[in-house]
Amino acid sequence: MVTINILLVTMVNKKRKDTAIKVSRWLDDAVKGYISNRKISVEFPSKRNFVDKAVMQFLEEKGVKLNE
């Protein structure tokens, strides 16, 4: 049964095209604290969602076209 679980985790990870990026602990704690507010958590349900939106907004402000 352990082998099956390991295979399932491996198969799920191969399907995702995400890249893991390390963030400073203090920044991670700040984001976690910010999105813990109930009003904010509706807009940003997870740290990943918050970071994705923040980076996309930053890149768009710098003139990077993300829809190509």
trRosetta pair geometry for C-beta under 8 A, 3 or more apart (Angstrom, degrees):
i j d omega theta_ij theta_ji phi_ij phi_ji
1 4 5.6 -50 -152 32 39 114
1 5 6.6 40 152 -18 67 103
2 5 5.8 -56 -154 35 34 111
2 6 6.5 33 151 -19 66 105
3 6 5.7 -55 -150 36 33 111
3 7 6.4 32 153 -18 66 106
4 7 5.7 -57 -149 38 31 111
4 8 6.4 32 154 -21 66 105
5 8 5.7 -53 -147 34 31 111
5 9 6.5 30 156 -16 64 105
6 9 5.9 -56 -151 37 31 110
6 10 6.3 30 153 -18 65 109
7 10 5.6 -56 -146 39 32 112
7 11 6.2 31 157 -20 67 106
8 11 5.8 -54 -145 36 30 110
8 12 6.4 30 156 -19 64 105
9 12 5.9 -55 -148 35 30 110
9 13 6.4 28 155 -17 64 109
10 13 5.8 -58 -149 38 30 110
10 14 6.5 31 155 -22 64 106
11 14 5.9 -54 -150 31 32 112
11 15 6.9 33 154 -21 62 104
12 15 6.0 -58 -158 30 34 112
12 16 7.0 25 153 -15 66 106
13 16 6.1 -58 -151 35 36 107
23 27 5.1 -109 167 85 104 118
23 28 5.0 129 98 -61 114 93
23 31 7.9 -5 141 6 156 139
23 51 7.6 -112 -71 -106 148 144
24 27 4.4 83 65 9 92 106
24 28 6.8 -159 92 -8 45 87
25 28 5.5 -54 -145 38 33 114
25 29 6.2 34 156 -19 66 105
26 29 5.7 -52 -148 37 31 112
26 30 6.4 34 151 -22 63 105
27 30 5.5 -51 -146 34 33 113
27 31 6.4 32 154 -17 65 103
28 31 6.0 -54 -148 37 29 108
28 32 6.2 31 153 -19 64 109
28 47 7.1 24 -149 -153 75 150
29 32 5.6 -54 -144 38 31 114
29 33 6.2 32 156 -19 65 107
30 33 5.8 -55 -148 37 29 111
30 34 6.3 29 154 -21 63 108
31 34 5.6 -56 -147 36 31 112
31 35 6.3 11 163 -3 68 109
31 47 5.2 87 126 -134 127 97
31 50 5.7 158 -164 99 112 147
31 51 7.0 2 -138 -60 157 91
32 35 6.6 -64 -141 45 24 95
32 36 6.3 38 155 -40 61 107
32 47 6.3 -24 -78 -81 70 121
33 36 5.7 -49 -149 15 29 119
34 37 6.9 -45 176 7 39 107
34 40 6.2 -113 154 150 71 163
34 44 8.0 11 114 71 98 147
34 50 7.5 126 90 -147 118 155
35 40 5.4 -133 -125 121 45 114
35 41 5.4 97 173 -91 76 72
35 44 4.8 -96 -118 100 116 115
35 45 7.9 104 -178 -171 125 5
35 46 7.5 60 152 179 159 6
35 47 6.5 -160 29 -81 151 59
35 50 5.5 -110 -66 -56 135 144
36 40 7.7 27 52 68 30 118
36 41 6.8 14 -144 -60 13 119
37 40 4.1 66 72 17 104 111
37 41 6.5 -177 81 -19 48 87
38 41 5.7 -53 -138 33 29 113
38 42 7.2 40 159 -29 59 93
39 42 6.4 -47 -168 15 32 111
39 43 7.9 14 146 -1 59 102
40 43 6.0 -64 -164 42 44 103
40 44 6.0 -20 159 38 81 103
41 44 6.4 -75 -124 74 33 66
41 45 6.1 66 178 -111 73 45
42 45 7.5 11 -142 -71 16 79
44 49 5.2 172 -153 100 67 107
44 50 4.0 51 -162 -77 137 89
44 53 6.9 -118 -100 28 101 139
45 49 5.6 54 50 23 71 157
46 49 4.6 100 56 5 81 101
46 50 7.0 -142 96 -4 45 86
47 50 5.6 -55 -151 36 34 114
47 51 6.2 30 155 -16 69 107
48 51 6.0 -57 -146 39 29 107
48 52 6.2 31 156 -21 65 108
49 52 5.8 -53 -144 35 28 113
49 53 6.4 23 160 -13 64 108
50 53 6.2 -62 -151 39 26 105
50 54 6.2 22 156 -18 64 112
51 54 5.7 -57 -142 39 30 111
51 55 6.1 26 161 -16 67 109
52 55 6.2 -61 -147 39 24 105
52 56 6.2 23 157 -17 63 110
53 56 5.7 -56 -144 39 30 111
53 57 6.2 30 157 -19 65 107
54 57 5.9 -56 -148 37 28 110
54 58 6.4 29 153 -20 63 108
55 58 5.6 -53 -146 36 32 114
55 59 6.3 30 156 -17 65 107
56 59 5.9 -57 -146 39 29 109
56 60 6.3 29 156 -19 64 108
56 66 6.1 14 -144 -76 92 169
57 60 5.8 -56 -146 37 29 111
57 61 6.4 32 155 -20 63 106
58 61 5.8 -57 -152 35 29 112
58 62 6.6 21 152 -12 64 109
59 62 5.6 -60 -149 41 34 108
59 64 4.0 -56 175 55 94 130
59 66 6.3 92 105 -62 129 113
60 63 7.7 73 -176 -55 31 12
60 64 6.6 -85 -77 61 32 76
60 66 6.6 -57 -73 -8 89 117
65 68 5.2 65 116 -23 111 112
